[in-house]
């Protein structure tokens, strides 16, 4: 009986100690939570509310149809000016507004190399128009001559494209030894650039024909 009483007493003391530890831990957590709340002082604003605060107060709704049309016209003009500004910077060669394939100093150097040369591939689009017009002519002899001429021109363009790709790749490797662009990718990029009409190239050429690119 004495052993049983001693065990019951020890069990009660252990329970009291566990309850005291739980209460102290709860008090520490509550004090930490109060400290965090006191330090912050306000709940975290939602994303929608934060964006609304940055944009400023919402304008009141239009009262008349004329006011609604005026506001709509003003928004359209702002979007048009923003689009024109983006296109102008893209045509100027700003990397922030270029497509991913046109960004970087390596691609800019390739464009300068292509734009400094007179390329036969620049007549690719006019040649396609000639082929289309030749198909409309009822004369068989004219169509035969046009087909032969276009075949020879396409063969010369392919040969020129291969030579241009090798030249561009060699010069890029010499100027940018750490460039990771593949030779096939550089050659294809130069071929596509050279096959476009000079006035329609994006971004616009910044070197003249015969000028040595920097």
N, CA, C and O of each residue as an XYZ file, in Angstrom:
856
protein
N       0.829     -1.212      0.000
C       0.000      0.000      0.000
C       0.852      1.246      0.000
O       0.471      2.240     -0.619
N       1.987      1.236      0.666
C       2.858      2.398      0.680
C       3.415      2.684     -0.704
O       3.543      3.840     -1.105
N       3.756      1.589     -1.455
C       4.275      1.798     -2.799
C       3.217      2.410     -3.699
O       3.519      3.264     -4.532
N       1.991      1.978     -3.533
C       0.921      2.529     -4.352
C       0.714      3.996     -4.053
O       0.546      4.795     -4.974
N       0.722      4.378     -2.756
C       0.553      5.790     -2.394
C       1.696      6.640     -2.938
O       1.480      7.754     -3.414
N       2.933      6.094     -2.863
C       4.063      6.862     -3.378
C       3.946      7.054     -4.881
O       4.251      8.129     -5.398
N       3.509      6.023     -5.579
C       3.354      6.164     -7.031
C       2.265      7.163     -7.378
O       2.416      7.945     -8.316
N       1.167      7.145     -6.630
C       0.085      8.103     -6.916
C       0.543      9.512     -6.662
O       0.186     10.428     -7.402
N       1.351      9.703     -5.597
C       1.846     11.050     -5.277
C       2.803     11.540     -6.346
O       2.739     12.691     -6.781
N       3.708     10.632     -6.772
C       4.646     11.034     -7.833
C       3.912     11.330     -9.126
O       4.289     12.250     -9.852
N       2.853     10.557     -9.433
C       2.081     10.817    -10.663
C       1.403     12.163    -10.608
O       1.366     12.876    -11.611
N       0.865     12.529     -9.461
C       0.208     13.833     -9.326
C       1.203     14.960     -9.482
O       0.928     15.969    -10.131
N       2.406     14.768     -8.857
C       3.421     15.821     -9.005
C       3.857     15.968    -10.457
O       4.041     17.084    -10.943
N       4.022     14.844    -11.151
C       4.414     14.909    -12.583
C       3.356     15.604    -13.419
O       3.686     16.375    -14.320
N       2.056     15.334    -13.125
C       0.968     15.989    -13.860
C       0.966     17.487    -13.607
O       0.748     18.290    -14.514
N       1.222     17.856    -12.313
C       1.266     19.298    -12.016
C       2.408     19.985    -12.750
O       2.247     21.091    -13.265
N       3.567     19.324    -12.796
C       4.693     19.916    -13.517
C       4.392     20.041    -15.015
O       4.739     21.055    -15.619
N       3.751     19.025    -15.634
C       3.401     19.104    -17.060
C       2.415     20.218    -17.328
O       2.527     20.933    -18.324
N       1.422     20.368    -16.417
C       0.447     21.451    -16.617
C       1.132     22.800    -16.520
O       0.815     23.722    -17.272
N       2.085     22.915    -15.579
C       2.809     24.196    -15.439
C       3.616     24.502    -16.684
O       3.659     25.647    -17.132
N       4.272     23.464    -17.260
C       5.045     23.691    -18.482
C       4.155     24.094    -19.642
O       4.515     24.973    -20.424
N       2.969     23.445    -19.763
C       2.043     23.806    -20.846
C       1.576     25.250    -20.706
O       1.503     25.987    -21.689
N       1.254     25.653    -19.450
C       0.800     27.021    -19.230
C       1.893     28.026    -19.522
O       1.618     29.082    -20.091
N       3.142     27.721    -19.142
C       4.242     28.654    -19.442
C       4.472     28.763    -20.937
O       4.738     29.853    -21.444
N       4.372     27.634    -21.662
C       4.537     27.680    -23.118
C       3.432     28.485    -23.757
O       3.688     29.246    -24.689
N       2.182     28.335    -23.270
C       1.069     29.113    -23.807
C       1.269     30.592    -23.562
O       0.989     31.418    -24.431
N       1.769     30.935    -22.339
C       2.021     32.340    -22.047
C       3.104     32.917    -22.948
O       2.991     34.060    -23.392
N       4.159     32.140    -23.226
C       5.205     32.615    -24.128
C       4.674     32.835    -25.532
O       5.009     33.827    -26.179
N       3.831     31.898    -26.014
C       3.271     32.056    -27.361
C       2.380     33.280    -27.440
O       2.433     34.033    -28.412
N       1.556     33.479    -26.411
C       0.665     34.643    -26.422
C       1.444     35.936    -26.367
O       1.087     36.912    -27.026
N       2.537     35.949    -25.562
C       3.351     37.171    -25.499
C       4.045     37.441    -26.823
O       4.153     38.593    -27.243
N       4.529     36.363    -27.503
C       5.149     36.533    -28.828
C       4.145     37.052    -29.835
O       4.461     37.931    -30.637
N       2.914     36.504    -29.798
C       1.875     36.971    -30.724
C       1.540     38.427    -30.467
O       1.343     39.197    -31.407
N       1.473     38.816    -29.176
C       1.187     40.216    -28.878
C       2.310     41.128    -29.360
O       2.069     42.234    -29.844
N       3.554     40.637    -29.216
C       4.687     41.435    -29.678
C       4.637     41.631    -31.183
O       4.869     42.732    -31.682
N       4.326     40.537    -31.916
C       4.244     40.656    -33.373
C       3.107     41.575    -33.781
O       3.260     42.407    -34.675
N       1.963     41.420    -33.122
C       0.830     42.283    -33.469
C       1.112     43.728    -33.140
O       0.765     44.631    -33.901
N       1.761     43.947    -31.973
C       2.086     45.317    -31.592
C       3.107     45.924    -32.539
O       3.024     47.106    -32.874
N       4.106     45.089    -32.986
C       5.112     45.629    -33.889
C       4.524     45.986    -35.238
O       4.894     47.007    -35.818
N       3.603     45.158    -35.760
C       3.011     45.432    -37.063
C       1.900     46.461    -36.965
O       1.865     47.414    -37.743
N       0.986     46.274    -36.008
C      -0.035     47.277    -35.750
C      -1.237     47.221    -36.641
O      -2.248     47.856    -36.342
N      -1.166     46.450    -37.781
C      -2.319     46.394    -38.682
C      -2.226     45.116    -39.502
O      -1.129     44.593    -39.696
N      -3.339     44.606    -39.983
C      -3.294     43.374    -40.786
C      -2.684     43.632    -42.163
O      -2.677     44.759    -42.657
N      -2.173     42.558    -42.769
C      -1.560     42.672    -44.094
C      -2.627     43.014    -45.135
O      -3.632     42.311    -45.240
N      -2.418     44.088    -45.906
C      -3.436     44.444    -46.908
C      -3.455     43.426    -48.038
O      -2.436     42.811    -48.352
N      -4.615     43.256    -48.641
C      -4.757     42.341    -49.751
C      -4.105     42.933    -50.997
O      -3.841     44.132    -51.083
N      -3.857     42.040    -51.964
C      -3.187     42.488    -53.186
C      -4.044     43.473    -53.968
O      -3.534     44.433    -54.546
N      -5.331     43.231    -53.979
C      -6.229     44.119    -54.717
C      -6.252     45.511    -54.096
O      -6.259     46.519    -54.804
N      -6.265     45.556    -52.750
C      -6.265     46.850    -52.077
C      -4.941     47.586    -52.291
O      -4.934     48.804    -52.470
N      -3.811     46.852    -52.273
C      -2.516     47.492    -52.492
C      -2.424     48.075    -53.895
O      -1.928     49.188    -54.065
N      -2.898     47.333    -54.916
C      -2.885     47.864    -56.272
C      -3.795     49.079    -56.391
O      -3.479     50.028    -57.109
N      -4.923     49.052    -55.688
C      -5.834     50.192    -55.738
C      -5.201     51.435    -55.119
O      -5.412     52.548    -55.601
N      -4.428     51.247    -54.055
C      -3.756     52.383    -53.431
C      -2.673     52.948    -54.330
O      -2.483     54.163    -54.388
N      -1.956     52.072    -55.037
C      -0.923     52.562    -55.936
C      -1.512     53.334    -57.101
O      -0.966     54.359    -57.509
N      -2.614     52.854    -57.636
C      -3.223     53.521    -58.778
C      -3.920     54.819    -58.406
O      -4.157     55.669    -59.263
N      -4.244     54.970    -57.151
C      -4.943     56.173    -56.724
C      -6.435     55.953    -56.677
O      -6.916     54.846    -56.922
N      -7.158     56.988    -56.367
C      -8.615     56.850    -56.265
C      -9.267     56.544    -57.600
O      -8.823     57.017    -58.646
N     -10.316     55.755    -57.551
C     -11.036     55.394    -58.764
C     -11.872     56.580    -59.224
O     -12.615     57.151    -58.426
N     -11.764     56.967    -60.509
C     -12.554     58.103    -60.971
C     -14.045     57.784    -60.932
O     -14.442     56.627    -61.067
N     -14.847     58.787    -60.752
C     -16.288     58.540    -60.707
C     -16.811     58.120    -62.071
O     -16.209     58.452    -63.092
N     -17.906     57.405    -62.103
C     -18.451     56.965    -63.392
C     -18.947     58.156    -64.200
O     -19.364     59.161    -63.624
N     -18.908     58.056    -65.528
C     -19.382     59.173    -66.358
C     -20.874     59.427    -66.158
O     -21.668     58.500    -65.995
N     -21.226     60.698    -66.176
C     -22.629     61.069    -65.965
C     -23.431     61.058    -67.247
O     -24.622     60.746    -67.239
N     -22.785     61.396    -68.347
C     -23.488     61.448    -69.620
C     -22.771     60.558    -70.634
O     -21.640     60.129    -70.411
N     -23.445     60.292    -71.744
C     -22.848     59.476    -72.792
C     -21.699     60.206    -73.478
O     -20.728     59.581    -73.904
N     -21.810     61.530    -73.585
C     -20.729     62.308    -74.194
C     -19.464     62.224    -73.351
O     -18.364     62.107    -73.891
N     -19.612     62.283    -72.040
C     -18.450     62.173    -71.166
C     -17.831     60.784    -71.260
O     -16.609     60.645    -71.216
N     -18.671     59.750    -71.389
C     -18.153     58.387    -71.532
C     -17.382     58.237    -72.842
O     -16.325     57.607    -72.866
N     -17.899     58.809    -73.932
C     -17.203     58.734    -75.210
C     -15.890     59.501    -75.164
O     -14.894     59.059    -75.736
N     -15.878     60.665    -74.476
C     -14.648     61.446    -74.362
C     -13.593     60.683    -73.570
O     -12.414     60.693    -73.924
N     -14.020     60.024    -72.503
C     -13.074     59.256    -71.696
C     -12.550     58.050    -72.468
O     -11.368     57.719    -72.379
N     -13.421     57.399    -73.218
C     -12.999     56.249    -74.010
C     -12.020     56.670    -75.103
O     -11.050     55.964    -75.379
N     -12.279     57.825    -75.725
C     -11.385     58.322    -76.763
C     -10.019     58.674    -76.183
O      -8.989     58.449    -76.818
N     -10.020     59.227    -74.976
C      -8.745     59.552    -74.335
C      -7.938     58.307    -74.014
O      -6.722     58.299    -74.201
N      -8.592     57.249    -73.533
C      -7.881     55.997    -73.251
C      -7.343     55.371    -74.527
O      -6.246     54.812    -74.528
N      -8.099     55.458    -75.611
C      -7.635     54.887    -76.871
C      -6.414     55.646    -77.392
O      -5.473     55.039    -77.903
N      -6.431     56.961    -77.263
C      -5.280     57.741    -77.697
C      -4.050     57.451    -76.855
O      -2.938     57.423    -77.382
N      -4.223     57.234    -75.560
C      -3.088     56.882    -74.704
C      -2.504     55.530    -75.102
O      -1.285     55.371    -75.166
N      -3.374     54.560    -75.369
C      -2.875     53.254    -75.791
C      -2.170     53.356    -77.142
O      -1.164     52.686    -77.376
N      -2.697     54.189    -78.021
C      -2.064     54.342    -79.332
C      -0.691     54.994    -79.208
O       0.250     54.593    -79.892
N      -0.573     55.994    -78.344
C       0.729     56.627    -78.145
C       1.719     55.664    -77.510
O       2.893     55.638    -77.879
N       1.236     54.860    -76.539
C       2.129     53.887    -75.910
C       2.599     52.833    -76.914
O       3.762     52.430    -76.890
N       1.700     52.384    -77.797
C       2.084     51.398    -78.810
C       3.077     51.993    -79.798
O       4.033     51.330    -80.201
N       2.850     53.247    -80.189
C       3.786     53.904    -81.111
C       5.159     54.082    -80.474
O       6.184     53.919    -81.135
N       5.171     54.419    -79.187
C       6.455     54.572    -78.495
C       7.183     53.236    -78.392
O       8.398     53.179    -78.582
N       6.453     52.157    -78.094
C       7.083     50.834    -78.020
C       7.648     50.418    -79.373
O       8.745     49.865    -79.446
N       6.901     50.682    -80.447
C       7.384     50.304    -81.782
C       8.609     51.126    -82.163
O       9.547     50.598    -82.760
N       8.610     52.406    -81.826
C       9.755     53.242    -82.168
C      11.015     52.776    -81.439
O      12.100     52.753    -82.020
N      10.869     52.407    -80.171
C      12.031     51.903    -79.430
C      12.469     50.538    -79.945
O      13.659     50.223    -79.939
N      11.514     49.728    -80.391
C      11.876     48.440    -80.970
C      12.612     48.636    -82.292
O      13.586     47.935    -82.567
N      12.157     49.581    -83.111
C      12.833     49.853    -84.367
C      14.217     50.441    -84.132
O      15.120     50.247    -84.946
N      14.392     51.154    -83.031
C      15.701     51.726    -82.711
C      16.681     50.699    -82.163
O      17.875     50.982    -82.065
N      16.201     49.510    -81.802
C      17.088     48.453    -81.324
C      17.212     48.369    -79.822
O      18.181     47.797    -79.322
N      16.255     48.925    -79.077
C      16.296     48.833    -77.625
C      15.981     47.398    -77.199
O      14.931     46.859    -77.547
N      16.902     46.778    -76.438
C      16.731     45.375    -76.055
C      15.482     45.129    -75.215
O      14.936     44.026    -75.237
N      15.021     46.136    -74.477
C      13.851     45.950    -73.630
C      12.579     45.764    -74.438
O      11.597     45.237    -73.914
N      12.567     46.179    -75.698
C      11.361     46.107    -76.516
C      11.525     45.161    -77.707
O      10.617     45.050    -78.531
N      12.655     44.488    -77.809
C      12.867     43.551    -78.896
C      12.341     42.171    -78.533
O      12.125     41.861    -77.362
N      12.141     41.354    -79.549
C      11.756     39.968    -79.333
C      12.960     39.210    -78.766
O      14.098     39.629    -78.977
N      12.730     38.098    -78.048
C      13.863     37.370    -77.460
C      14.916     36.941    -78.468
O      16.098     36.892    -78.129
N      14.520     36.629    -79.704
C      15.501     36.182    -80.697
C      16.415     37.313    -81.162
O      17.491     37.046    -81.697
N      16.006     38.586    -80.969
C      16.783     39.726    -81.437
C      17.606     40.391    -80.342
O      18.310     41.362    -80.620
N      17.540     39.904    -79.110
C      18.198     40.572    -78.003
C      19.658     40.135    -77.880
O      20.043     39.034    -78.273
N      20.452     41.047    -77.318
C      21.840     40.719    -77.030
C      22.809     41.345    -78.012
O      22.438     41.652    -79.145
N      24.055     41.536    -77.586
C      25.055     42.142    -78.477
C      25.446     41.245    -79.640
O      25.849     41.742    -80.691
N      25.334     39.918    -79.468
C      25.702     39.010    -80.557
C      24.739     39.167    -81.730
O      25.169     39.272    -82.879
N      23.443     39.181    -81.443
C      22.456     39.327    -82.516
C      22.536     40.715    -83.150
O      22.323     40.861    -84.354
N      22.841     41.730    -82.346
C      23.011     43.076    -82.912
C      24.197     43.116    -83.876
O      24.133     43.764    -84.920
N      25.270     42.423    -83.522
C      26.440     42.382    -84.405
C      26.131     41.623    -85.692
O      26.597     42.008    -86.764
N      25.352     40.550    -85.595
C      24.950     39.809    -86.794
C      24.112     40.694    -87.707
O      24.294     40.679    -88.925
N      23.212     41.450    -87.137
C      22.397     42.358    -87.954
C      23.267     43.398    -88.648
O      23.036     43.723    -89.812
N      24.258     43.919    -87.944
C      25.145     44.906    -88.565
C      25.945     44.286    -89.706
O      26.156     44.929    -90.734
N      26.388     43.050    -89.534
C      27.116     42.382    -90.608
C      26.244     42.189    -91.843
O      26.701     42.389    -92.969
N      25.003     41.807    -91.634
C      24.100     41.595    -92.768
C      23.739     42.923    -93.425
O      23.698     43.018    -94.651
N      23.479     43.943    -92.618
C      23.057     45.230    -93.171
C      24.179     45.969    -93.880
O      23.908     46.872    -94.673
N      25.423     45.617    -93.621
C      26.540     46.293    -94.274
C      26.870     45.701    -95.640
O      27.788     46.173    -96.312
N      26.139     44.681    -96.056
C      26.403     44.003    -97.325
C      25.206     44.152    -98.262
O      24.067     44.328    -97.831
N      25.503     44.076    -99.544
C      24.441     43.965   -100.552
C      24.206     42.484   -100.803
O      25.094     41.775   -101.276
N      23.017     42.028   -100.486
C      22.713     40.602   -100.556
C      21.716     40.330   -101.673
O      20.731     41.049   -101.842
N      21.992     39.291   -102.418
C      21.055     38.868   -103.446
C      19.771     38.341   -102.840
O      18.716     38.377   -103.474
N      19.858     37.849   -101.610
C      18.669     37.309   -100.950
C      17.632     38.383   -100.649
O      16.480     38.062   -100.359
N      18.024     39.655   -100.714
C      17.058     40.723   -100.493
C      15.971     40.778   -101.556
O      14.950     41.438   -101.366
N      16.186     40.077   -102.694
C      15.185     40.036   -103.760
C      14.281     38.817   -103.643
O      13.586     38.465   -104.595
N      14.287     38.176   -102.487
C      13.478     36.963   -102.318
C      11.989     37.277   -102.413
O      11.253     36.585   -103.116
N      11.545     38.305   -101.716
C      10.130     38.663   -101.755
C       9.700     39.187   -103.128
O       8.649     38.774   -103.619
N      10.467     40.081   -103.772
C      10.091     40.467   -105.145
C      10.082     39.281   -106.110
O       9.283     39.244   -107.045
N      10.975     38.309   -105.880
C      10.986     37.134   -106.746
C       9.712     36.323   -106.601
O       9.205     35.773   -107.578
N       9.199     36.248   -105.395
C       7.930     35.535   -105.195
C       6.790     36.235   -105.928
O       5.891     35.577   -106.451
N       6.824     37.563   -105.968
C       5.793     38.301   -106.710
C       5.916     38.030   -108.208
O       4.907     37.898   -108.901
N       7.166     37.947   -108.715
C       7.380     37.649   -110.137
C       6.830     36.265   -110.486
O       6.217     36.087   -111.538
N       7.047     35.299   -109.614
C       6.521     33.951   -109.862
C       5.000     33.955   -109.904
O       4.391     33.285   -110.738
N       4.393     34.710   -109.002
C       2.930     34.771   -108.980
C       2.386     35.436   -110.246
O       1.390     34.983   -110.810
N       3.040     36.505   -110.688
C       2.584     37.172   -111.907
C       2.802     36.301   -113.139
O       1.994     36.329   -114.068
N       3.889     35.526   -113.155
C       4.157     34.662   -114.306
C       3.107     33.569   -114.437
O       2.793     33.134   -115.545
N       2.567     33.129   -113.314
C       1.520     32.111   -113.381
C       0.227     32.640   -113.968
O      -0.591     31.867   -114.467
N       0.032     33.952   -113.915
C      -1.182     34.544   -114.474
C      -1.096     34.785   -115.976
O      -2.115     35.005   -116.631
N       0.118     34.744   -116.522
C       0.290     34.969   -117.958
C      -0.106     33.694   -118.703
O       0.347     32.608   -118.341
N      -0.936     33.807   -119.729
C      -1.387     32.592   -120.436
C      -0.321     31.964   -121.322
O      -0.506     30.834   -121.772
N       0.778     32.643   -121.588
C       1.811     32.109   -122.473
C       2.634     31.035   -121.751
O       3.129     31.260   -120.647
N       2.771     29.888   -122.378
C       3.554     28.800   -121.787
C       5.036     29.120   -121.811
O       5.754     28.773   -120.873
N       5.520     29.785   -122.881
C       6.937     30.115   -122.986
C       7.343     31.089   -121.885
O       8.411     30.945   -121.290
N       6.494     32.082   -121.613
C       6.795     33.031   -120.537
C       6.870     32.320   -119.195
O       7.748     32.620   -118.386
N       5.983     31.406   -118.953
C       6.000     30.655   -117.700
C       7.256     29.796   -117.586
O       7.818     29.662   -116.498
N       7.703     29.210   -118.706
C       8.916     28.399   -118.675
C      10.145     29.249   -118.355
O      10.967     28.882   -117.516
N      10.258     30.395   -119.039
C      11.392     31.285   -118.769
C      11.363     31.801   -117.319
O      12.400     31.886   -116.660
N      10.176     32.138   -116.843
C      10.055     32.638   -115.468
C      10.428     31.544   -114.465
O      11.075     31.820   -113.454
N      10.020     30.298   -114.745
C      10.362     29.199   -113.844
C      11.860     28.943   -113.832
O      12.444     28.709   -112.774
N      12.490     28.986   -115.016
C      13.936     28.784   -115.089
C      14.681     29.903   -114.358
O      15.623     29.657   -113.605
N      14.236     31.128   -114.601
C      14.883     32.267   -113.936
C      14.761     32.179   -112.414
O      15.734     32.414   -111.698
N      13.578     31.843   -111.927
C      13.366     31.742   -110.486
C      14.171     30.591   -109.884
O      14.666     30.707   -108.763
N      14.306     29.490   -110.610
C      15.087     28.367   -110.100
C      16.556     28.745   -109.953
O      17.187     28.431   -108.944
N      17.101     29.425   -110.969
C      18.499     29.852   -110.890
C      18.697     30.843   -109.741
O      19.678     30.753   -109.004
N      17.768     31.785   -109.590
C      17.885     32.774   -108.525
C      17.811     32.109   -107.146
O      18.561     32.476   -106.242
N      16.928     31.151   -106.984
C      16.825     30.459   -105.697
C      18.098     29.683   -105.374
O      18.536     29.651   -104.224
N      18.691     29.059   -106.390
C      19.943     28.335   -106.162
C      21.057     29.288   -105.746
O      21.829     28.988   -104.836
N      21.138     30.444   -106.420
C      22.153     31.432   -106.052
C      21.914     31.975   -104.637
O      22.868     32.210   -103.896
N      20.655     32.175   -104.263
C      20.347     32.671   -102.923
C      20.738     31.660   -101.848
O      21.229     32.030   -100.781
N      20.512     30.377   -102.144
C      20.879     29.355   -101.162
C      22.389     29.315   -100.976
O      22.883     29.216    -99.853
N      23.124     29.394   -102.095
C      24.586     29.400   -101.998
C      25.068     30.632   -101.241
O      25.949     30.539   -100.386
N      24.491     31.778   -101.556
C      24.877     33.005   -100.851
C      24.541     32.917    -99.367
O      25.302     33.403    -98.530
N      23.412     32.304    -99.036
C      23.040     32.161    -97.632
C      24.021     31.283    -96.873
O      24.350     31.575    -95.724
N      24.499     30.195    -97.510
C      25.480     29.331    -96.858
C      26.799     30.065    -96.631
O      27.400     29.956    -95.562
N      27.245     30.812    -97.637
C      28.489     31.574    -97.498
C      28.343     32.646    -96.429
O      29.242     32.836    -95.610
N      27.210     33.350    -96.433
C      26.979     34.389    -95.438
C      26.941     33.808    -94.029
O      27.466     34.414    -93.095
N      26.329     32.647    -93.868
C      26.281     32.013    -92.553
C      27.665     31.669    -92.033
O      27.944     31.860    -90.849
N      28.539     31.166    -92.897
C      29.895     30.837    -92.468
C      30.675     32.090    -92.105
O      31.416     32.096    -91.121
N      30.515     33.154    -92.892
C      31.221     34.407    -92.595
C      30.760     34.982    -91.259
O      31.575     35.393    -90.433
N      29.454     35.006    -91.059
C      28.911     35.561    -89.820
C      29.363     34.747    -88.616
O      29.745     35.312    -87.591
N      29.322     33.428    -88.732
C      29.733     32.577    -87.607
C      31.209     32.781    -87.272
O      31.571     32.848    -86.097
N      32.059     32.880    -88.288
C      33.489     33.067    -88.038
C      33.763     34.410    -87.368
O      34.575     34.481    -86.445
N      33.102     35.471    -87.815
C      33.338     36.788    -87.221
C      32.759     36.890    -85.809
O      33.337     37.550    -84.946
N      31.638     36.249    -85.579
C      31.065     36.264    -84.225
C      31.981     35.515    -83.259
O      32.195     35.971    -82.136
N      32.522     34.377    -83.679
C      33.436     33.627    -82.820
C      34.699     34.431    -82.514
O      35.263     34.319    -81.426
N      35.140     35.242    -83.481
C      36.335     36.050    -83.239
C      36.057     37.227    -82.319
O      36.909     37.591    -81.508
N      34.881     37.826    -82.432
C      34.561     39.009    -81.622
C      34.009     38.628    -80.256
O      34.285     39.301    -79.263
N      33.227     37.549    -80.201
C      32.629     37.100    -78.941
C      33.056     35.649    -78.688
O      32.295     34.725    -78.975
N      34.247     35.444    -78.163
C      34.709     34.053    -77.963
C      33.912     33.289    -76.922
O      33.908     32.058    -76.934
N      33.240     33.985    -76.026
C      32.460     33.324    -74.979
C      30.986     33.168    -75.344
O      30.185     32.764    -74.500
N      30.621     33.474    -76.557
C      29.218     33.365    -76.969
C      28.809     31.896    -77.048
O      29.576     31.049    -77.505
N      27.607     31.614    -76.603
C      27.092     30.237    -76.590
C      26.146     29.949    -77.755
O      25.593     28.851    -77.829
N      25.945     30.900    -78.662
C      25.050     30.694    -79.800
C      25.664     29.675    -80.764
O      26.858     29.719    -81.062
N      24.833     28.774    -81.234
C      25.302     27.776    -82.187
C      25.489     28.389    -83.558
O      24.838     29.373    -83.907
N      26.390     27.795    -84.338
C      26.651     28.321    -85.676
C      25.447     28.224    -86.585
O      25.208     29.121    -87.393
N      24.678     27.142    -86.469
C      23.485     26.989    -87.300
C      22.457     28.060    -86.963
O      21.803     28.593    -87.860
N      22.308     28.379    -85.688
C      21.364     29.412    -85.282
C      21.784     30.782    -85.790
O      20.945     31.560    -86.246
N      23.071     31.083    -85.716
C      23.560     32.365    -86.220
C      23.397     32.461    -87.735
O      22.998     33.501    -88.259
N      23.710     31.361    -88.437
C      23.566     31.374    -89.888
C      22.119     31.550    -90.330
O      21.841     32.286    -91.278
N      21.198     30.875    -89.646
C      19.781     31.017    -89.999
C      19.274     32.420    -89.694
O      18.482     32.980    -90.451
N      19.730     32.979    -88.591
C      19.322     34.347    -88.246
C      19.815     35.335    -89.294
O      19.084     36.248    -89.679
N      21.053     35.160    -89.757
C      21.589     36.031    -90.808
C      20.844     35.820    -92.123
O      20.596     36.779    -92.854
N      20.483     34.565    -92.432
C      19.766     34.282    -93.681
C      18.390     34.948    -93.679
O      17.991     35.551    -94.675
N      17.669     34.841    -92.572
C      16.335     35.460    -92.485
C      16.437     36.968    -92.579
O      15.615     37.606    -93.238
N      17.432     37.545    -91.931
C      17.619     38.995    -91.976
C      17.954     39.456    -93.392
O      17.441     40.476    -93.853
N      18.807     38.714    -94.075
C      19.219     39.112    -95.422
C      18.111     38.922    -96.447
O      18.089     39.624    -97.458
N      17.190     37.987    -96.213
C      16.107     37.741    -97.167
C      14.982     38.766    -97.076
O      14.051     38.725    -97.882
N      15.046     39.676    -96.123
C      14.024     40.709    -95.986
C      14.433     41.971    -96.738
O      15.619     42.260    -96.898
N      13.443     42.702    -97.188
C      13.719     43.989    -97.827
C      14.314     44.932    -96.792
O      13.868     44.953    -95.644
N      15.305     45.701    -97.179
C      16.044     46.520    -96.222
C      15.128     47.481    -95.476
O      15.324     47.700    -94.280
N      14.151     48.049    -96.134
C      13.251     49.014    -95.491
C      12.318     48.350    -94.482
O      11.800     49.018    -93.586
N      12.100     47.055    -94.616
C      11.151     46.360    -93.754
C      11.827     45.593    -92.623
O      11.154     44.859    -91.900
N      13.119     45.739    -92.453
C      13.819     44.991    -91.418
C      13.560     45.584    -90.041
O      13.534     46.801    -89.861
N      13.368     44.692    -89.077
C      13.083     45.091    -87.695
C      14.116     44.427    -86.784
O      14.236     43.202    -86.779
N      14.870     45.234    -86.005
C      14.910     46.701    -86.010
C      15.563     47.253    -87.268
O      16.206     46.516    -88.016
N      15.398     48.535    -87.497
C      15.912     49.139    -88.715
C      17.452     49.101    -88.730
O      18.083     49.146    -87.675
N      18.047     49.020    -89.918
C      19.521     48.988    -90.001
C      20.138     50.258    -89.424
O      19.638     51.364    -89.628
N      21.237     50.070    -88.698
C      21.946     51.207    -88.121
C      23.303     51.449    -88.776
O      24.017     52.377    -88.398
N      23.660     50.617    -89.758
C      24.882     50.815    -90.533
C      24.511     50.911    -92.005
O      23.506     50.349    -92.441
N      25.320     51.621    -92.758
C      25.088     51.762    -94.189
C      25.767     50.623    -94.946
O      26.609     49.899    -94.416
N      25.364     50.500    -96.201
C      25.966     49.473    -97.047
C      27.423     49.840    -97.319
O      27.721     50.959    -97.735
N      28.314     48.902    -97.085
C      29.745     49.140    -97.253
C      30.431     49.633    -95.994
O      31.661     49.682    -95.952
N      29.681     49.999    -94.973
C      30.279     50.463    -93.720
C      30.671     49.273    -92.865
O      29.933     48.293    -92.758
N      31.847     49.374    -92.258
C      32.343     48.288    -91.422
C      31.690     48.353    -90.042
O      31.793     49.374    -89.362
N      31.012     47.265    -89.613
C      30.366     47.302    -88.288
C      31.413     47.349    -87.175
O      32.514     46.812    -87.299
N      31.029     48.010    -86.090
C      31.946     48.164    -84.945
C      32.071     46.862    -84.160
O      32.798     46.807    -83.168
